[in-house]
Amino acid sequence: MLLERKRLAVALALVVASLAPARADESIGPDRFDTVVIDAGHGGDDAGARGAAGLVEKELVLDVAFRLAKRLAENGLQVVMTRHDDSFVPLEQRTSIANDARADLFISIHGNATHDAKVRGIETFFLALSASDEHAGQVARRENQAFRLEGTPARRSDDALVAIIGDLIASEHMEESNEFARLAQAKLAGDPEVARGVKQAPFVVLEGVQMPAALVEIGFLTNRLDEKKLQRSEERDRIAAALTRAALEFGQRYDARRGVGSR
Ligand SMILES: [Zn+2]
């Protein structure tokens, strides 16, 4: 009983913290869109997907993350990266890094994989408890595999109460997460042939992130054409530039909604 009460107190504190104007600069005006977290998927023992020609997801996405970070910084944004090198960072630690930074947007970058070598293109995701289709569910299961490597005995969200609270917090940002996922899809997949759309799935790394958040699959390592493209520096720059445009446009809308003038 005491434990239950303790849990309730923790959960309520979480809600209050997420709803209250928590920023120190809140007194001088509404929150401005100024901080973006870039999450390069995988790392260390968790290599992620591998292409037939040798492209490794953890290396690809870290390189794209650095290119994106550089461009966002050039546009005056503060950037926080969940990893800077080939190290294993647990999924829940990535969430904590983002929340501690009180960022305004969380972008997780991944490379896709499927058993059908013909499938190629761009997919963007935002969090949902159930996948929007079978393929989206498969993508989430694959990207969540790192969770098992972490050796966590029980997921924090197995605590039903905290899970419900977490869902409340997540749904608060669901519309904006959807908005960024759509912007990213539109900017990234200029060619309709590679636009596979915005989907929803239960990604562990997006759970509990207290800000708009999306996961971007920048191409299929299991497709020969996509892999070849993703090996090229020009394509990685194109992806970074497209995600930068999406973030900046999202930021303008974000500020406009909060009554903040343009930067
Ligand atoms: Zn991945």
Residues whose N, C-alpha, C, O or C-beta is under 5 A from the ligand:
A	BS01	ZN	G41 G48 H110 G111 E143
